[in-house]
Amino acid sequence: MQRALAPWRLMILAEVCNFPALRRVLGCRRADMLINDIAASVRELLPNAQVICVGRALIEIAFEGALPTDADATIDVIAARFAAPFEVDGEGHAVELMLAGAAIPSHECDEVRFAEGAEAALEEARAEEKPVVHDLSRAQICYDRMTLMRDLSVAIGNGEVFLQYQPKVHLRRQEIVSVEALVRWQHPERGLIMPGEFIALAEESNKIRALTLWTIRQAMIDQLLLAAGGHDIPVFVNISGLLLADSDFVEEVCRMMDGVSVRIGFEITETAVIRDPESAIRHLRMFDEIGITLAIDDYGAGLSSLAYLKQLPARELKIDKMFVLELTSSNRDPLIVRSTIDLAHALDMEVTAEGVETPAALALLGVMGCDVAQGFLISRPIAIQALLQFLDEERHLSATAVTRPSFGRPESFWKRA
């Protein structure tokens, strides 16, 4: 008899907040193994849950439940387990976990939205320094859309919108070569709101232009701050496809950049170009002419068109994280990634892999010839002052100093033409 589907699917993310301190005590090699010990302990505690390590300091816990509040109850159980010192090689160590999660009705489950909901909850938990669980049911989302669309119109003026930055590391040079600006909304009542929840609303309510212009201005200010601190690297801003056909927006950006010595890049999706290719390509060439570096974002997630790709003045191609997250466990994803790298190099573009969360994935990308990596393994999105400290201390070096593992095929397999 087929087992009945539980009413709710639940996901909890557990992040080791004091990982840097534990690494100093345990050493890098032992600290990198610690997440496996913690995961094993959680599996014993929750035998019916699927527990996966998704980074050196992050665990994903997926299970089913009768109510969304089962996530809150499970968080309490996990927190109680790690309230006492955790034994590592016979010694007790304090393991501080940041816990957050998402709950979604089983019949409504969209895997991408489910994962993004849990990630958004973790971002909010970090900001508020307490556990957060998001209810992703359609009824809740419907209510949110109406209220958020109303509140979004005053969010920028009220100073509720801010930027975080995620570094991108060059694999051969072992240095941070750029950062991506990611917009966040600190709602006065709901707390931290992630882009997946309000960017589409901004597009629908014609607020996307004002939001993007604010983002570019703030990114320009922060880029100059980085340069003054000795880190003159480009800051990339995501541009909505709706704006690529907006001549007024393009002219406004050109005026903003006129006579300003600042290194700014734009990330655009391939599907954005396909909406209105003639206008999009013309405007992208205008951006290129005034010194804005262009990157093609989420490559492979939409309907890729080589006809448009070869016409774009882009210097960077970003492989969507859906291909990177399962890079070391899938048979097809490595071949797709490798062929994409070859294609981009043939078009004189550098390749950035998004969603790099494990040392094994990073090592394999290096073998394949990928140029740049971005993801939680290197750094989660952080505020500008934290980014300056991250760059000053060269923290990316500990993430990229991994031993190249064996993947069952010689290196020549990935490098052959």
FIKEVEX-285708 format. One record per residue (C-alpha): chain; x, y negated, z; residue number from 1. Coordinates in steps of 0.02 Angstrom, whole numbers, plus 50000, padded with zeros to 5 digits. Each point is the difference from the previous one (the first is absolute). Example, Ala and Ser with C-alpha at 12.3 -4.5 7.8 and 13.67 -1.06 7.14 Angstrom:
BEGIN
<node c="A" east="50615" north="50225" up="50390" k="1"/>
<node c="A" east="50069" north="49828" up="49967" k="2"/>
//
This chain:
BEGIN
<node c="A" east="50000" north="50000" up="50000" k="1"/>
<node c="A" east="50067" north="49828" up="49954" k="2"/>
<node c="A" east="50040" north="49891" up="50148" k="3"/>
<node c="A" east="49887" north="49847" up="50017" k="4"/>
<node c="A" east="50084" north="49834" up="49967" k="5"/>
<node c="A" east="50025" north="49897" up="50157" k="6"/>
<node c="A" east="49908" north="49832" up="50000" k="7"/>
<node c="A" east="50158" north="49894" up="50017" k="8"/>
<node c="A" east="50180" north="50005" up="49941" k="9"/>
<node c="A" east="50123" north="49919" up="50117" k="10"/>
<node c="A" east="50180" north="49944" up="49983" k="11"/>
<node c="A" east="50118" north="49936" up="50133" k="12"/>
<node c="A" east="50171" north="49923" up="49970" k="13"/>
<node c="A" east="50126" north="50013" up="50142" k="14"/>
<node c="A" east="50152" north="49886" up="49985" k="15"/>
<node c="A" east="50151" north="50012" up="50117" k="16"/>
<node c="A" east="50017" north="49817" up="50050" k="17"/>
<node c="A" east="50165" north="50020" up="50093" k="18"/>
<node c="A" east="50087" north="50100" up="49864" k="19"/>
<node c="A" east="50149" north="49879" up="49988" k="20"/>
<node c="A" east="50030" north="50015" up="50188" k="21"/>
<node c="A" east="49988" north="50190" up="49993" k="22"/>
<node c="A" east="50122" north="50003" up="49853" k="23"/>
<node c="A" east="50128" north="49904" up="50101" k="24"/>
<node c="A" east="49984" north="50127" up="50142" k="25"/>
<node c="A" east="49985" north="50161" up="49898" k="26"/>
<node c="A" east="50107" north="49955" up="49849" k="27"/>
<node c="A" east="49940" north="49984" up="49821" k="28"/>
<node c="A" east="50000" north="50185" up="49955" k="29"/>
<node c="A" east="49903" north="50057" up="50153" k="30"/>
<node c="A" east="49881" north="49852" up="49992" k="31"/>
<node c="A" east="49956" north="50043" up="49821" k="32"/>
<node c="A" east="49947" north="50173" up="50060" k="33"/>
<node c="A" east="49898" north="49933" up="50145" k="34"/>
<node c="A" east="49843" north="49969" up="49896" k="35"/>
<node c="A" east="49990" north="50187" up="49963" k="36"/>
<node c="A" east="50005" north="50039" up="50187" k="37"/>
<node c="A" east="49862" north="49874" up="50033" k="38"/>
<node c="A" east="49895" north="50072" up="49858" k="39"/>
<node c="A" east="50022" north="50176" up="50071" k="40"/>
<node c="A" east="49939" north="49939" up="50169" k="41"/>
<node c="A" east="49846" north="49920" up="49919" k="42"/>
<node c="A" east="49963" north="50162" up="49907" k="43"/>
<node c="A" east="49999" north="50094" up="50165" k="44"/>
<node c="A" east="49885" north="49868" up="50072" k="45"/>
<node c="A" east="49883" north="49998" up="49848" k="46"/>
<node c="A" east="50006" north="50174" up="49920" k="47"/>
<node c="A" east="49857" north="49961" up="49880" k="48"/>
<node c="A" east="50081" north="49844" up="49928" k="49"/>
<node c="A" east="50116" north="49982" up="49852" k="50"/>
<node c="A" east="50157" north="49912" up="50062" k="51"/>
<node c="A" east="50125" north="49931" up="49873" k="52"/>
<node c="A" east="50159" north="49899" up="50022" k="53"/>
<node c="A" east="49993" north="49856" up="49875" k="54"/>
<node c="A" east="50157" north="49907" up="50055" k="55"/>
<node c="A" east="50136" north="50000" up="50130" k="56"/>
<node c="A" east="49883" north="49922" up="50127" k="57"/>
<node c="A" east="49824" north="50033" up="49935" k="58"/>
<node c="A" east="49880" north="50148" up="50013" k="59"/>
<node c="A" east="49834" north="50024" up="49909" k="60"/>
<node c="A" east="49868" north="50101" up="50093" k="61"/>
<node c="A" east="49846" north="50052" up="49900" k="62"/>
<node c="A" east="49850" north="50097" up="50068" k="63"/>
<node c="A" east="49811" north="50012" up="49997" k="64"/>
<node c="A" east="49875" north="49945" up="50129" k="65"/>
<node c="A" east="49818" north="49977" up="50043" k="66"/>
<node c="A" east="50011" north="49812" up="50033" k="67"/>
<node c="A" east="50120" north="49857" up="49958" k="68"/>
<node c="A" east="50030" north="49982" up="50187" k="69"/>
<node c="A" east="50091" north="50167" up="49994" k="70"/>
<node c="A" east="50148" north="49901" up="49933" k="71"/>
<node c="A" east="50001" north="49890" up="50156" k="72"/>
<node c="A" east="49989" north="50154" up="50112" k="73"/>
<node c="A" east="50145" north="50084" up="49908" k="74"/>
<node c="A" east="50106" north="49843" up="50014" k="75"/>
<node c="A" east="49972" north="50005" up="50189" k="76"/>
<node c="A" east="50057" north="50182" up="50004" k="77"/>
<node c="A" east="50159" north="49962" up="49902" k="78"/>
<node c="A" east="50038" north="49846" up="50104" k="79"/>
<node c="A" east="49981" north="50101" up="50161" k="80"/>
<node c="A" east="50120" north="50133" up="49933" k="81"/>
<node c="A" east="50137" north="49873" up="49966" k="82"/>
<node c="A" east="49974" north="49896" up="50156" k="83"/>
<node c="A" east="50125" north="50115" up="50085" k="84"/>
<node c="A" east="50183" north="50013" up="49942" k="85"/>
<node c="A" east="50021" north="50108" up="49845" k="86"/>
<node c="A" east="50132" north="50135" up="50012" k="87"/>
<node c="A" east="50141" north="49991" up="49873" k="88"/>
<node c="A" east="50139" north="50129" up="50018" k="89"/>
<node c="A" east="49962" north="50021" up="50184" k="90"/>
<node c="A" east="49989" north="49815" up="50041" k="91"/>
<node c="A" east="49845" north="49893" up="50022" k="92"/>
<node c="A" east="49980" north="49846" up="49890" k="93"/>
<node c="A" east="49861" north="49871" up="49990" k="94"/>
<node c="A" east="49912" north="50012" up="49832" k="95"/>
<node c="A" east="49889" north="49848" up="49969" k="96"/>
<node c="A" east="49865" north="50035" up="49871" k="97"/>
<node c="A" east="49893" north="49874" up="49908" k="98"/>
<node c="A" east="49838" north="50090" up="49957" k="99"/>
<node c="A" east="49869" north="49951" up="49872" k="100"/>
<node c="A" east="49878" north="50086" up="49886" k="101"/>
<node c="A" east="49853" north="50003" up="49882" k="102"/>
<node c="A" east="49836" north="50094" up="49993" k="103"/>
<node c="A" east="49897" north="50030" up="49844" k="104"/>
<node c="A" east="49844" north="50106" up="49965" k="105"/>
<node c="A" east="50053" north="50160" up="49911" k="106"/>
<node c="A" east="49878" north="49974" up="49856" k="107"/>
<node c="A" east="50067" north="49824" up="49969" k="108"/>
<node c="A" east="50185" north="50042" up="50011" k="109"/>
<node c="A" east="50115" north="49915" up="49876" k="110"/>
<node c="A" east="50178" north="50058" up="50037" k="111"/>
<node c="A" east="50083" north="49836" up="49952" k="112"/>
<node c="A" east="49878" north="49893" up="50099" k="113"/>
<node c="A" east="50013" north="50121" up="50145" k="114"/>
<node c="A" east="50191" north="49986" up="50007" k="115"/>
<node c="A" east="49998" north="49812" up="49975" k="116"/>
<node c="A" east="49871" north="49982" up="50139" k="117"/>
<node c="A" east="50115" north="50091" up="50121" k="118"/>
<node c="A" east="50149" north="49895" up="49945" k="119"/>
<node c="A" east="49898" north="49840" up="50024" k="120"/>
<node c="A" east="49953" north="50059" up="50175" k="121"/>
<node c="A" east="50183" north="50030" up="50041" k="122"/>
<node c="A" east="50046" north="49824" up="49941" k="123"/>
<node c="A" east="49864" north="49930" up="50112" k="124"/>
<node c="A" east="50056" north="50108" up="50146" k="125"/>
<node c="A" east="50177" north="49933" up="49983" k="126"/>
<node c="A" east="49937" north="49822" up="50001" k="127"/>
<node c="A" east="49884" north="50025" up="50148" k="128"/>
<node c="A" east="50113" north="50125" up="50090" k="129"/>
<node c="A" east="49858" north="50120" up="50035" k="130"/>
<node c="A" east="49917" north="50149" up="49912" k="131"/>
<node c="A" east="49881" north="49958" up="49856" k="132"/>
<node c="A" east="49878" north="50112" up="49905" k="133"/>
<node c="A" east="49911" north="49942" up="49842" k="134"/>
<node c="A" east="49827" north="50063" up="49953" k="135"/>
<node c="A" east="50001" north="50018" up="49809" k="136"/>
<node c="A" east="49818" north="50049" up="49977" k="137"/>
<node c="A" east="49907" north="49914" up="49859" k="138"/>
<node c="A" east="49876" north="49918" up="50118" k="139"/>
<node c="A" east="50143" north="49918" up="50094" k="140"/>
<node c="A" east="50085" north="49947" up="49838" k="141"/>
<node c="A" east="49838" north="49924" up="49932" k="142"/>
<node c="A" east="49984" north="49894" up="50156" k="143"/>
<node c="A" east="50183" north="49951" up="49990" k="144"/>
<node c="A" east="49988" north="49944" up="49819" k="145"/>
<node c="A" east="49862" north="49875" up="50037" k="146"/>
<node c="A" east="50083" north="49926" up="50152" k="147"/>
<node c="A" east="50178" north="50004" up="49932" k="148"/>
<node c="A" east="49951" north="49913" up="49838" k="149"/>
<node c="A" east="49926" north="49859" up="50103" k="150"/>
<node c="A" east="50149" north="49989" up="50116" k="151"/>
<node c="A" east="50130" north="50009" up="49861" k="152"/>
<node c="A" east="49952" north="49828" up="49935" k="153"/>
<node c="A" east="50070" north="49918" up="50158" k="154"/>
<node c="A" east="50139" north="50123" up="50042" k="155"/>
<node c="A" east="50140" north="49906" up="49910" k="156"/>
<node c="A" east="49951" north="49831" up="50068" k="157"/>
<node c="A" east="49991" north="50070" up="50177" k="158"/>
<node c="A" east="50175" north="50072" up="49991" k="159"/>
<node c="A" east="49939" north="50179" up="50014" k="160"/>
<node c="A" east="50097" north="50062" up="49847" k="161"/>
<node c="A" east="50185" north="50043" up="50014" k="162"/>
<node c="A" east="50136" north="50096" up="49908" k="163"/>
<node c="A" east="50103" north="50152" up="50042" k="164"/>
<node c="A" east="50148" north="50061" up="49898" k="165"/>
<node c="A" east="50058" north="50175" up="49952" k="166"/>
<node c="A" east="50183" north="50016" up="49946" k="167"/>
<node c="A" east="50057" north="50093" up="49843" k="168"/>
<node c="A" east="50171" north="50084" up="50007" k="169"/>
<node c="A" east="50114" north="50034" up="49850" k="170"/>
<node c="A" east="50052" north="50182" up="50013" k="171"/>
<node c="A" east="50171" north="49986" up="49919" k="172"/>
<node c="A" east="50053" north="49835" up="50075" k="173"/>
<node c="A" east="49922" north="50039" up="50171" k="174"/>
<node c="A" east="49935" north="49823" up="50021" k="175"/>
<node c="A" east="49833" north="49912" up="50011" k="176"/>
<node c="A" east="49969" north="49920" up="49830" k="177"/>
<node c="A" east="49825" north="49927" up="50022" k="178"/>
<node c="A" east="49844" north="50002" up="50109" k="179"/>
<node c="A" east="49815" north="50013" up="49963" k="180"/>
<node c="A" east="49882" north="49875" up="50080" k="181"/>
<node c="A" east="49843" north="50081" up="50069" k="182"/>
<node c="A" east="49854" north="49892" up="50055" k="183"/>
<node c="A" east="49911" north="50035" up="50164" k="184"/>
<node c="A" east="49845" north="49926" up="50082" k="185"/>
<node c="A" east="49990" north="49980" up="50188" k="186"/>
<node c="A" east="49812" north="49985" up="50023" k="187"/>
<node c="A" east="49950" north="49911" up="50162" k="188"/>
<node c="A" east="49874" north="50137" up="50044" k="189"/>
<node c="A" east="50049" north="50157" up="49902" k="190"/>
<node c="A" east="50187" north="49986" up="50023" k="191"/>
<node c="A" east="50123" north="50047" up="49864" k="192"/>
<node c="A" east="49922" north="50031" up="49828" k="193"/>
<node c="A" east="50103" north="50081" up="49862" k="194"/>
<node c="A" east="49999" north="49950" up="49815" k="195"/>
<node c="A" east="49902" north="50154" up="49947" k="196"/>
<node c="A" east="49853" north="49930" up="50098" k="197"/>
<node c="A" east="49997" north="49820" up="49936" k="198"/>
<node c="A" east="50092" north="49980" up="49834" k="199"/>
<node c="A" east="49854" north="50070" up="49900" k="200"/>
<node c="A" east="49884" north="49884" up="50097" k="201"/>
<node c="A" east="50112" north="49853" up="49957" k="202"/>
<node c="A" east="49987" north="50047" up="49816" k="203"/>
<node c="A" east="49810" north="50018" up="50008" k="204"/>
<node c="A" east="49976" north="49835" up="50092" k="205"/>
<node c="A" east="50122" north="49900" up="49891" k="206"/>
<node c="A" east="50118" north="49974" up="50147" k="207"/>
<node c="A" east="50143" north="50098" up="49924" k="208"/>
<node c="A" east="50077" north="49849" up="49914" k="209"/>
<node c="A" east="50010" north="49896" up="50161" k="210"/>
<node c="A" east="50064" north="50150" up="50097" k="211"/>
<node c="A" east="50135" north="50038" up="49871" k="212"/>
<node c="A" east="50058" north="49820" up="49985" k="213"/>
<node c="A" east="50015" north="49992" up="50190" k="214"/>
<node c="A" east="50100" north="50163" up="49997" k="215"/>
<node c="A" east="50120" north="49934" up="49868" k="216"/>
<node c="A" east="50029" north="49837" up="50095" k="217"/>
<node c="A" east="50034" north="50093" up="50162" k="218"/>
<node c="A" east="50114" north="50125" up="49911" k="219"/>
<node c="A" east="50099" north="49855" up="49927" k="220"/>
<node c="A" east="50023" north="49924" up="50174" k="221"/>
<node c="A" east="50055" north="50166" up="50072" k="222"/>
<node c="A" east="50118" north="50037" up="49854" k="223"/>
<node c="A" east="50091" north="49837" up="50033" k="224"/>
<node c="A" east="50008" north="50049" up="50184" k="225"/>
<node c="A" east="50078" north="50167" up="49951" k="226"/>
<node c="A" east="50126" north="49913" up="49887" k="227"/>
<node c="A" east="50047" north="49879" up="50139" k="228"/>
<node c="A" east="50032" north="50151" up="50110" k="229"/>
<node c="A" east="50121" north="50075" up="49874" k="230"/>
<node c="A" east="49877" north="50116" up="49913" k="231"/>
<node c="A" east="49958" north="49922" up="49832" k="232"/>
<node c="A" east="49891" north="50140" up="49934" k="233"/>
<node c="A" east="49839" north="49990" up="49897" k="234"/>
<node c="A" east="49830" north="50006" up="50083" k="235"/>
<node c="A" east="49867" north="50091" up="49897" k="236"/>
<node c="A" east="49816" north="49952" up="50007" k="237"/>
<node c="A" east="49856" north="50108" up="49937" k="238"/>
<node c="A" east="49895" north="49917" up="49864" k="239"/>
<node c="A" east="49820" north="50051" up="49968" k="240"/>
<node c="A" east="49955" north="50051" up="49824" k="241"/>
<node c="A" east="49861" north="49869" up="50000" k="242"/>
<node c="A" east="50130" north="49862" up="50013" k="243"/>
<node c="A" east="50104" north="50056" up="49851" k="244"/>
<node c="A" east="49863" north="49934" up="49884" k="245"/>
<node c="A" east="49978" north="49838" up="50100" k="246"/>
<node c="A" east="50091" north="49860" up="49908" k="247"/>
<node c="A" east="49971" north="49876" up="50142" k="248"/>
<node c="A" east="50081" north="50120" up="50125" k="249"/>
<node c="A" east="50150" north="50026" up="49885" k="250"/>
<node c="A" east="50024" north="49812" up="49976" k="251"/>
<node c="A" east="49988" north="49971" up="50188" k="252"/>
<node c="A" east="50134" north="50130" up="50033" k="253"/>
<node c="A" east="50113" north="49922" up="49868" k="254"/>
<node c="A" east="49981" north="49830" up="50084" k="255"/>
<node c="A" east="50040" north="50075" up="50170" k="256"/>
<node c="A" east="50159" north="50079" up="49934" k="257"/>
<node c="A" east="50058" north="49849" up="49901" k="258"/>
<node c="A" east="50167" north="49936" up="50064" k="259"/>
<node c="A" east="50000" north="50116" up="50152" k="260"/>
<node c="A" east="50150" north="50112" up="50028" k="261"/>
<node c="A" east="49910" north="50150" up="50072" k="262"/>
<node c="A" east="50004" north="50184" up="49952" k="263"/>
<node c="A" east="49822" north="50065" up="49978" k="264"/>
<node c="A" east="49936" north="50154" up="49911" k="265"/>
<node c="A" east="49826" north="50059" up="49953" k="266"/>
<node c="A" east="49936" north="50179" up="50009" k="267"/>
<node c="A" east="49861" north="50038" up="49877" k="268"/>
<node c="A" east="49908" north="50162" up="49964" k="269"/>
<node c="A" east="49997" north="50075" up="49826" k="270"/>
<node c="A" east="49809" north="50007" up="50004" k="271"/>
<node c="A" east="49998" north="49812" up="50030" k="272"/>
<node c="A" east="50082" north="49974" up="49831" k="273"/>
<node c="A" east="49879" north="50116" up="49910" k="274"/>
<node c="A" east="49851" north="49892" up="50055" k="275"/>
<node c="A" east="50053" north="49857" up="49887" k="276"/>
<node c="A" east="50166" north="50047" up="49919" k="277"/>
<node c="A" east="50019" north="49848" up="49889" k="278"/>
<node c="A" east="49981" north="49872" up="50141" k="279"/>
<node c="A" east="50093" north="50107" up="50127" k="280"/>
<node c="A" east="50153" north="50027" up="49892" k="281"/>
<node c="A" east="50005" north="49815" up="49950" k="282"/>
<node c="A" east="49990" north="49943" up="50180" k="283"/>
<node c="A" east="50127" north="50128" up="50061" k="284"/>
<node c="A" east="50123" north="49937" up="49871" k="285"/>
<node c="A" east="49971" north="49823" up="50067" k="286"/>
<node c="A" east="50042" north="50062" up="50175" k="287"/>
<node c="A" east="50156" north="50085" up="49935" k="288"/>
<node c="A" east="50057" north="49841" up="49914" k="289"/>
<node c="A" east="49995" north="49899" up="50163" k="290"/>
<node c="A" east="50104" north="50131" up="50092" k="291"/>
<node c="A" east="49867" north="50106" up="50086" k="292"/>
<node c="A" east="50055" north="50182" up="50004" k="293"/>
<node c="A" east="49863" north="50120" up="49949" k="294"/>
<node c="A" east="49969" north="50176" up="50065" k="295"/>
<node c="A" east="49871" north="50126" up="49942" k="296"/>
<node c="A" east="49914" north="50066" up="50156" k="297"/>
<node c="A" east="49917" north="50169" up="50033" k="298"/>
<node c="A" east="50063" north="50075" up="49837" k="299"/>
<node c="A" east="49912" north="50164" up="49962" k="300"/>
<node c="A" east="49848" north="49966" up="50110" k="301"/>
<node c="A" east="49897" north="49932" up="49855" k="302"/>
<node c="A" east="49989" north="50034" up="49814" k="303"/>
<node c="A" east="50179" north="49962" up="49950" k="304"/>
<node c="A" east="50018" north="49924" up="49828" k="305"/>
<node c="A" east="50170" north="50002" up="49916" k="306"/>
<node c="A" east="49933" north="49879" up="49871" k="307"/>
<node c="A" east="49982" north="49865" up="50134" k="308"/>
<node c="A" east="50148" north="50055" up="50105" k="309"/>
<node c="A" east="50127" north="49967" up="49863" k="310"/>
<node c="A" east="49933" north="49822" up="49976" k="311"/>
<node c="A" east="50014" north="49945" up="50182" k="312"/>
<node c="A" east="50151" north="49897" up="50054" k="313"/>
<node c="A" east="50016" north="50103" up="50159" k="314"/>
<node c="A" east="50165" north="50043" up="50081" k="315"/>
<node c="A" east="49936" north="50124" up="50129" k="316"/>
<node c="A" east="49880" north="50147" up="49996" k="317"/>
<node c="A" east="49927" north="50066" up="50162" k="318"/>
<node c="A" east="49948" north="50182" up="50010" k="319"/>
<node c="A" east="49837" north="50019" up="50094" k="320"/>
<node c="A" east="50016" north="50080" up="50171" k="321"/>
<node c="A" east="49878" north="50138" up="49955" k="322"/>
<node c="A" east="50142" north="50083" up="49903" k="323"/>
<node c="A" east="50133" north="49965" up="50133" k="324"/>
<node c="A" east="49909" north="50061" up="50156" k="325"/>
<node c="A" east="50000" north="50181" up="49939" k="326"/>
<node c="A" east="50162" north="49990" up="49904" k="327"/>
<node c="A" east="50086" north="50141" up="50095" k="328"/>
<node c="A" east="49847" north="50114" up="50015" k="329"/>
<node c="A" east="49927" north="49991" up="49824" k="330"/>
<node c="A" east="50056" north="50083" up="49840" k="331"/>
<node c="A" east="49933" north="49867" up="49882" k="332"/>
<node c="A" east="50032" north="49837" up="50091" k="333"/>
<node c="A" east="50191" north="50010" up="49986" k="334"/>
<node c="A" east="49986" north="50024" up="49812" k="335"/>
<node c="A" east="49881" north="49852" up="49984" k="336"/>
<node c="A" east="50114" north="49890" up="50106" k="337"/>
<node c="A" east="50155" north="50052" up="49904" k="338"/>
<node c="A" east="49921" north="49966" up="49830" k="339"/>
<node c="A" east="49938" north="49830" up="50061" k="340"/>
<node c="A" east="50176" north="49955" up="50056" k="341"/>
<node c="A" east="50068" north="50046" up="49829" k="342"/>
<node c="A" east="49865" north="49899" up="49913" k="343"/>
<node c="A" east="50031" north="49845" up="50105" k="344"/>
<node c="A" east="50188" north="50009" up="49975" k="345"/>
<node c="A" east="49974" north="50016" up="49812" k="346"/>
<node c="A" east="49900" north="49836" up="50010" k="347"/>
<node c="A" east="50140" north="49916" up="50101" k="348"/>
<node c="A" east="49899" north="49997" up="50160" k="349"/>
<node c="A" east="50052" north="50050" up="50175" k="350"/>
<node c="A" east="49890" north="50126" up="50090" k="351"/>
<node c="A" east="49930" north="49981" up="50175" k="352"/>
<node c="A" east="49918" north="50146" up="50090" k="353"/>
<node c="A" east="49862" north="49951" up="50121" k="354"/>
<node c="A" east="49945" north="50102" up="50150" k="355"/>
<node c="A" east="50170" north="50072" up="50048" k="356"/>
<node c="A" east="49972" north="50074" up="50172" k="357"/>
<node c="A" east="50124" north="50144" up="50018" k="358"/>
<node c="A" east="50189" north="50021" up="49981" k="359"/>
<node c="A" east="49969" north="50147" up="49882" k="360"/>
<node c="A" east="49898" north="49892" up="49880" k="361"/>
<node c="A" east="50131" north="49862" up="50007" k="362"/>
<node c="A" east="50139" north="50122" up="49961" k="363"/>
<node c="A" east="49908" north="50077" up="49854" k="364"/>
<node c="A" east="49961" north="49829" up="49927" k="365"/>
<node c="A" east="50184" north="49960" up="50007" k="366"/>
<node c="A" east="50042" north="50159" up="49907" k="367"/>
<node c="A" east="49871" north="49957" up="49868" k="368"/>
<node c="A" east="50079" north="49831" up="49968" k="369"/>
<node c="A" east="49867" north="49890" up="50081" k="370"/>
<node c="A" east="50068" north="49826" up="50032" k="371"/>
<node c="A" east="49901" north="49933" up="50148" k="372"/>
<node c="A" east="49896" north="50073" up="50142" k="373"/>
<node c="A" east="49863" north="49924" up="50106" k="374"/>
<node c="A" east="49902" north="50079" up="50141" k="375"/>
<node c="A" east="49981" north="50035" up="50185" k="376"/>
<node c="A" east="50166" north="50095" up="50005" k="377"/>
<node c="A" east="50090" north="49836" up="49967" k="378"/>
<node c="A" east="49879" north="49883" up="50089" k="379"/>
<node c="A" east="49817" north="49969" up="50027" k="380"/>
<node c="A" east="49937" north="49826" up="49951" k="381"/>
<node c="A" east="50066" north="49873" up="50127" k="382"/>
<node c="A" east="49987" north="49813" up="50034" k="383"/>
<node c="A" east="50129" north="49879" up="49930" k="384"/>
<node c="A" east="50098" north="49980" up="50162" k="385"/>
<node c="A" east="50008" north="50189" up="50024" k="386"/>
<node c="A" east="50055" north="50015" up="49819" k="387"/>
<node c="A" east="50144" north="49878" up="50029" k="388"/>
<node c="A" east="50057" north="50106" up="50148" k="389"/>
<node c="A" east="49980" north="50160" up="49898" k="390"/>
<node c="A" east="50111" north="49927" up="49863" k="391"/>
<node c="A" east="50129" north="49929" up="50121" k="392"/>
<node c="A" east="50019" north="50169" up="50087" k="393"/>
<node c="A" east="49996" north="50099" up="49835" k="394"/>
<node c="A" east="49877" north="50122" up="50076" k="395"/>
<node c="A" east="49965" north="50079" up="49831" k="396"/>
<node c="A" east="50169" north="50088" up="50006" k="397"/>
<node c="A" east="49942" north="50123" up="50133" k="398"/>
<node c="A" east="49850" north="50048" up="49893" k="399"/>
<node c="A" east="50100" north="50025" up="49840" k="400"/>
<node c="A" east="50146" north="50093" up="50080" k="401"/>
<node c="A" east="49924" north="50172" up="49966" k="402"/>
<node c="A" east="50082" north="50161" up="49947" k="403"/>
<node c="A" east="49948" north="50051" up="49826" k="404"/>
<node c="A" east="49900" north="50162" up="50018" k="405"/>
<node c="A" east="49987" north="50144" up="49878" k="406"/>
<node c="A" east="49842" north="50004" up="49896" k="407"/>
<node c="A" east="50029" north="50165" up="49912" k="408"/>
<node c="A" east="50065" north="49918" up="49842" k="409"/>
<node c="A" east="50173" north="49930" up="49963" k="410"/>
<node c="A" east="50021" north="49813" up="49985" k="411"/>
<node c="A" east="50032" north="50020" up="49814" k="412"/>
<node c="A" east="49819" north="50058" up="49979" k="413"/>
<node c="A" east="49933" north="49828" up="50050" k="414"/>
<node c="A" east="50133" north="49902" up="49906" k="415"/>
<node c="A" east="49993" north="50087" up="49833" k="416"/>
<node c="A" east="49922" north="49908" up="49855" k="417"/>
//
